[in-house]
Amino acid sequence: MKFLRIVFFAVTAICALAQDSVLSQEQIRALIRQSAEKDIENDRAQRNYTYLQREEEHKLDDKGQAKSSETRTFEIMVLFEEPIRKLVAKDDKPLALKELAKEEEKIQKIIDERKNEDVGKRKKRLEKAAKDAEESRHFVNEIADAYNFKQVRTEMLNGYISYVIDGEPRPGFEPERKGAKFLPKFRFRAWIDKATSQWLKLDIQCIDTVSVGLFLIRVHKGSNIQIEQTQINDEVWLPKHISLKLDARIALFKGLRMEEDVTYRDYRKFRTDTKITSFGEENQTSH
């Protein structure tokens, strides 16, 4: 019976892929906006979770060979509406007690500052967060307007039937916001779940030099970032994997070539009775 269910699922998926119609430009733009709005909702929901974030960084020489590597693992939590990173491991080894004590001290300092925060300062901080969120919504609309879209195909990705959509910079696009001026410097491919309109994967390619901060940083053509999401607890889509290849120059002198691989795991609903434990320990709750 299990084999028959697998066959039935496979046949159903193949039929759904075969019968898919091609989306128009306006339909794709609407889908991009819907997907981005859902991403904003996911970002809010992510604040209810703690998780581990492992960052593996390789600095490269002029030939593209790794000359140094470093791995760091952080525990991420949200305290007083602010995401906090606590370093718990280096090179996949738990921190020494002295280093761990410094991290705990840093977290406690943040907690004490927030507890003693006056009403005016807290209001100002929350208003800034709300303004940033609103700015993100406007930026989303600019993304939908900044590109010409093409539905490449429909394919199965991680068990989900997804639209594969390419975005190419639209000639003559005039950004309304400062942050959107970089959009014509990038092209992307997106995998968007057909059933939920959640994006599953993004592949973003730098196609022209990007200067940031009065030429303090120049990101070169060919830099690339790939981002994947996964569904957690059947209620939210959160980061799963990020792969970054960066070719840049700092202050017009120092070259920076690096690869970074970031993985996210052990998502847990954050509760007031949750105890944040050290790397490798199991989560404990008080009773």
C-alpha positions, 0 to 999 in steps of 0.5 A: 500500500505504501508503494501505491501511495508513492506511485499515486503521489508521483503520477499526480505531481507529474500531471500537475506539472504537465498541465501547468499554463504559462503565467503572464507578466502581470500574473508573475508580478502579482505572484512576486508581490504576494511571495514577498508579503508572505516573506515579511510575515515569515520574518515576524513569525521568526521572532517566535523561534530560537535556532542555531546558525552555523557560518562557515567562511573561506577567504580566497587568494587571487587564484580562488584557493582557500587561504583561511577558514573559520566556522562559527555557530550562534544561538539566535533568540529574540529578546525585547523585540530584538534578535540576539546572537550568542556565539556557542561554538568555533570550528564546531567545538563548544566555547571554552568556559571563559569565552562562554561566560563573556557571551552570557555576560553580553546577553545579560547586559542587553537584558538589563538595558532593555529592562531599564529602558525608559518609555520614550526610548523604547517607543522610539526604538519600536517606531523605527522598527515599524518604519523599517518594516513599512520601508520593506513593503515599499521596497517589495513593490519596487522589486516587482516593477524593476524586472522583466519576468519569464516563467522558465518552467515548473518543477518539483523542488524539495517535494513542492511543485514550484514555478521557476521564474527569471527576473532580468533588470527592466531597461529604463527602470527609475527607482523611487527609493535609495535602496532600490538603485542597486536592483538593476545591478542584479538578476535572479531566479526564483522558485515559488511554491505553486500552492502557497506562493512561498518562495523556496529558493533564490539564486541572485547574480551580480551582473555589474559593479555595485559601489556602497558607501562612497566607494568604500566597498565595491562588489564586483560582477560575478558575486552570487548568493543562493538562499533556501527556505524550509517549512517549520511546524506547518506554520511558517517558512524560515531560512534553511541555507545560504551560499555566498560567493563574494568578490569585492574591494574595500576602500579601493585598495584591499581585495576581498574574495570569500565564500560563505556557507550558512545553515540554520537548524534546530528551530524551536518555539521560544517560550518564557520558560525556555532555557537557552543552553550551550552548544551540544546540550539539549533544550530544557524547560522548567516545570 
